[in-house]
Amino acid sequence: MALSYKARKRWAFFILLIGMPVYVVVAVTVATWMGASDFPVAVEFVMYAVLGIAWVFPFKAIFRGTAKPDPDAPPEDDGQA
């Protein structure tokens, strides 16, 4: 079942406000646990760049179109006849 525009907007807000900070803490903790500071700088940079982009792909469907006006909203009357 597809999410409505309002539901997608709420989920996007929740993901950015709660999920993103949690993901950052978990990603940095796991990278530190793996000993990322012992890797060469280029490898460490690529690892963090991939981790910084990878979180988007599972949520692509939720974020798609949330910046556009609500397609289900009734048309606005602009007052021109």
Helices and strands as residue ranges (DSSP letters): H 5-14, I 15-19, H 20-33, G 36-38, H 41-54, G 57-59, H 60-63
